[in-house]
């Protein structure tokens, strides 16, 4: 099983640095208000990019993940918006 698929299937978080693919279609910023993160992490969200898992947002029960983009910026994504490369 691939790393992200395996993490989701086993209800665990992936290893930091795991390569991921962001879904082509992600929620618009107006639907991310429940993330409770700085607006910059919402505005940094980028559909379709290859990036890496950096960690998870505390208080979100593992459902919202920090993703590091190729240029070093961080975005917050629901785990349903992230897939294996």
N, C-alpha and C positions, 0 to 999 in steps of 0.2 A: 504494500500500500504506500502511496506517496505521502510525504511529510505532512502537508496541511490536511489532506483527506484523512490521514491516520489520526492526527490530533483531534479533529472534529469528531470522528467516529468513536474515539476513546474518551471524549470529554476532558481532554487535557490541552494545555497550551503548547504551541510549537517551541522549538529551540530558537533563541534570539539569533538573528542572522540568516534564518531560513528564507530562501528566495520564494517570492510569491508573485501572483498575477492579480491585479485589481480588476474587478469585473468591468465590462464595457459600459454597463448601466449601473450607476450608483445613485443613492438618494440625493436629492437636491439639498442644499444647506438649510432650507426652511423646514425640512423633515428631520434634521439632526439636532434639534434643540435639546433633546433628552440626553445627549452625550455628556453634558456638564464639563466641557473642556473649553479652552480659550478659542475664540473665533478663528484665530489664525490656523488652528488645526483642522477646522472645518473648511476654511477657504483653501487650504492646501490639498484637499482631496482631488485625485486625478484618475479618472476612469481609464482603463486599458493599459496602465503602466506595469512594468516589471519592477519590483522593489524588494524590500526585505522586512520580515517581521522583526520589530524592535521590542515589543512588550505588550502589556495589556493595561487598559485604563482602570485604575483602582475604583471600586464601587460599582463597576458595571458587570460584575459577576463573570468576567471573561468573555463577555459578548462584544465588547468594543476593544479593538486592537490598535496599538501604535504601529504605524508603518513608515519606514524610512525610504524616501524616494532617492533616485540616483543622484540628485543634486544636494542631498543632505537634509532637505526639509522633511518634516514629520507631518503626517496626516492621521486622523482618527477615523477608523472604518469599522462597521459591523462585521463580525466574522463571516456573515453570509455574503459579503461583498469581496471576499478573498478566496483565491483558488491556487492550486499548484501550478507551477510554471510548466 
